[in-house]
Amino acid sequence: MAKTDIEKSFQTLKSTIPLLLKYNIPAIPTNYALWYTYVSNDSPQLNQDIDENLQKGYPLSVAKTKELYRNYLSEKQEVDAWQLRQSMEAMLLEVSQSMKDTKSDTTEFKSLMDANLDNLSKVEKEGLSVTEVMALVRKMVHELQAIRQKTISFSGSLVKAEKEIESLKLKLQESQHEALYDALTGLCNRRYFDSEIESKIGIDKMSLMLIDIDHFKIINDTHGHLMGDLVLKAVAKKLQSGCREDAQVFRYGGEEFVILMPGADLQKARHIADVMRRSIEKIAVKDRRTGNVLGDVTVSIGVAQRTKGEQPHDLVERADKLLYKAKTLGRNRVMPIS
């Protein structure tokens, strides 16, 4: 390395360390690499992303820092591996839900077969048919018994396959505990949210929405888990498109979403929440396998603005109480009312 390169690296180092101290960023390798690149201005887009946060007075969360590192500094192989893990998790989730629906259908089919067997047995026992018809009945009973046995065997195989898939999902989750995104919806996940709210809790004004899909269990039970997944994706897309300025939506868990809104007061946040609620009412989800279309999807929303000195879990809890109130008052509404 030439002397000028060494001097340049040293000057960059001298500028990097104070920035880490200024913004209270741990001096771990990924953080150092990120801010070293920022100081050296080797990636203008990275600098733009960081500057936008700094200009708004928003500290960079641990999750945001990891995302920036992956987007701008990771080797292509690292990114490809991460994307593969995301795709694999999504595939496992879909197959698992399909197994659950198929197992449910198989159980129902078994019940129907049992009923048919009982009816046919009655015909034989009561002697209501001639000899020729009885021979046919016996043949039908034998065939139905064989089908029933195959159904029981198939149901057992499904249970075994489902357990194997669940095991694979757990192993995958353990191997990517640092993942920041929800595989099904593509939104940032709960871990990302926890990091973001913790880093932004000190800013002057911030509001939060907690959103829950109404009657989601009924959707799953009536239309199947795959239709439920389609509803989750559609709602996530609507919420994402409805986010403006610095608002960010996260998959909070199950059928719940959360939107963090730095810089927004309660009145503004509540207005945006109601606009989102009305847009979700227009959702129509189609299952391509069956052609079934599901409409009338609604959400209930609780909105809260952080008060001075309030901790993240207290803010979330207040929003959750308002969400619960929205549901008890009939769902498909935003609380507080005004």
N, C-alpha and C positions, 0 to 999 in steps of 0.2 A: 504494500500500500504506500502510495506517495505521501510525502510529508504534508502536502496541501490537503489530501484526503483525511489524514489523521487529525489535522488541525480542525477541519470542518466537522468531523465526527465528534471531536471534543467540545466544540462550540455548541453543537446540537445537544450533546449530553448535558452541558451546563444549563441549557434552556429547558430541557425536558424535566429534570428533577424538580425545579421550582413550580412547574405547572402541576405536577403530581401532588405536591404539598399544598398548593393553593386551592385545588379542588378536592382535597382530601381523598385522593385515589390511592389504593394500596399499590406498592411498587412491585407487583408480581410481573413475571415475564410478558404476559399478554398485554397488560396495561402499559408497561414500559414500551413495548414494541409499537403499540397504537399511538402513544403520544410522541414517541421518537419520530414516527412517520409524519405525524401532524406538524411537528416543529420543522422537519426537513422539507415539508410541502411536496412530498413525492406523490401524493394522491390528492389532487384538488377536490375530488368529490367527497373524500373522507373529511377534509378540512371544512367543506361546506356544511356537511351534516353536523359536525361537532360545533361549528360556529353558530348554526341556527339554534342549537340547544343553549349555548352559552349566552347568546344575545337575549334570549328570553328569560335568562336567570334560572334555567332548569339544570340541576346537577345530573350527571350521567349515572344511571343506576348500574349495578353489576350486570344485569341482564342486557341492558342497552350496550354496554361496553363489549360484552361477548358477541352481540349481534354485529356491531361495527367491525370487530376483529375478523369474524367469519366472512363478512361481506367484502372486506377490502384487503385483508392480509393473509387469510388462510390459503393454503395450497389447494389447487383444484381437486386433488384426490380427497382432501378433508371434506370439502363441500359436497363432492359426489357421494361420499360415504354417508354424510349426514342426510342428504336427500334420499338415499337408498333406505336408510333406517326409517325415515318418515313414511315413505311409500310402503315399506314392509309392514309397519304398524297399521297403516290404513287398510291394507289388504287383510291382515289378520283380524282386524275389527269387523270388516264386512263379512268375511267367511264365518266368524264366530256368530254374528247376528243371524246369518242365513241358517246356520246349524240350529239355532234356537227356534227359529220359525218353522223349519222343516220337522224338527222333533215334535213341536206342538201339533202340526198337521198329521204326523204319523200317529200320535196318541188318539186324535179324533177319529182317524180312519180305523184304528183298532177297535174303538168303541162301536162304530157302525158295523164292523164285521161281527162283533160279538152279538149285536142285536139281530143281525141276519141269521146267524147260527141258531139263536134261540127260536126265531120264527119258523125256520125250516125244520127244526127238531120237533116243534109242536105239530107241524103238518104230518110228519111221519108217525109220531106217537098217537095222534088222534085218528089215524087211518082214514084220511079224507081223500086219498088219491088211489087210482088203480095201480096195478103192478108195474106197468110200463112207466107211469109217471113217478112211482116210488123209486125205480131204478135211477131215473134222472135226478131225483131229489138227493138220493144217496151220493151220486157222483158230484153234485153241486156242493154238498156238505163237505165231502172229502177235499175238493178243490179250495173251498173257503178256509178249511182248517190249515191247508198248506200255505195259503196266502197269509193267514193270521200268524203262523209260525215265522214266516219270512219278515212280516211286519215287526214282530217282537225282536227278531234278530237285528233288523235294520235299525230299530230304535236304540238297541244296545250299542251298536256300532257308532251311532250318532253321539251318544253320551260319552263314549270313549274318545271320539275325535274332538268333541267339544272340550273335554278335560285337557287333551294334549295342546289344543290351541290356547287355552287359558294359561297353561304352563309356559308356552312360548311367549305369550304377551307379557307375562311377569318377568321373564328373563330379558326380554327386549327393553322393558321399562327400567330394569336394573342397570342395563348396559348403557342407557342413554339418560341417566338421571340429570344431566346438564341440559337436556333438550329444552328449548324455549317455546315450541309451538305445539298446538293441538293438531294431531294428524288428520282428524276427521274434517274439521272446519277450516284449517289453515290459519286460524287466529292465534295470537299470542296466548300462552296458557296461564294457569294459576300461578306458577312459579315466577313467570315474567311479571305478572301483576303485582305480586308481593314485593318484588324488587323495585318496581317503578313507584308504587305508592310510598314505600319507605324512603326513597330518594327525594320525592317531591313533597313530602308532608310539611316541609318548612316554608313553602312558598306562600305568598300573601293570601291568594284566593284560589280555592279548588272545590269542585263539586264532583259527585259520584252518582252513577245510576246502577242499580241492581235490577236485572231483567230476568223474568222467569216465564217460560212458555206455558200457557194455560192448558190444563188437562192433558199434559204430555203422556202420562201413563196410559190414559185411555187411547191415545193415538197409537202407542206401541201395542197395546193389548188387542185393539180392533183391527189395525191395518198391518201390524208386523213391525219388527225392529228396523228393517231396511227402509220402510217408509218413514219411521221415526228419524233415521239418520238423514234422509232427504230434507225433512222439515228443519232439523238442526242446521244443515248447510244453508238452506234458503234464508232462515232467520239471521244467521251469521252474516250472510252477504248483504242483507238489507241494513243491518246495524253498521256494518263496515262502510257502506256507501253513504250512510247518514252522518258519519263522523266528519266534523269540520274543524278547521284550525288545528289545535293541539289535542283534540279528543282522540282517545285510543280505546278500542274494544278488545276484550279478553274473553276466552272461554273459561268461566269460573268453575264449572263442574256440572255434570249431568245436563239438565236443560236450563241452566243458569248462565247468564253472561253479565259482565260488569264493564262499565265504560268510565274511564278516568278522564276528567275534564279540568285540567289546570287552567286557571285564568277565568273560569266561568262562575258566576254567582248562581244562586238557587233559581232565580226567575228565568235566567237564560237556559240553564240546564233543564228545567222543567218544560220549557217551551220545546226544546229540541227533543226531549223524551216523548212528548205527545205527538210530534211530527213523525217520529220513528214508529210509535205505536200504530198510528193510522196507516202508515205505509205497509206494515206487516199484515194488517187486515186484508190487504189486496193479494196476498200470496196465494198461489194455486200450485200445489206440488203434484207432479205426475210420476207414477211408478211405471217405468218403461217395460217392466216384465209383465205387468198385468193390464196396463192401460188405465188403471184407477187414478182418479184425480181427487186430491184432498184440498179443500178450501177452508175457510173459516178459521184460519190459524190466528190466534191472538196472544198477546203478552200482557203481563202486569209489571209495573215498574215502580220502584221506590227511589226517590231522589233526595240526596242530602248534601248540604254544603258544610265544609269543615269549619268548625269554630276554633278560635284561638286556643292553642295548647292541646287540641284533641289528637289522640293517637290514631294510627291507621285502623286498628281493629275496632275502635269505638265508632269511627266514621262508617265503616262497613256495617256494623251492628245497627246503627240508626237507620241506614238505608234498608237493611233487611227487615226491620220492624215496619217501616212504611210499605215495603213490598207485601208483607203479610197482611197489612191493613187493606191494601188494594185488592187482595184476593178475597178477603172476608166480605168486602163490600160488593162483590160480584164479578171480579176479574175484568180484564181488558180495560184498565184504567191506570192513570198515573197518580201517585200520592207523593207529597201533599197536593190537595186540590188546587191551591193557589199559593 
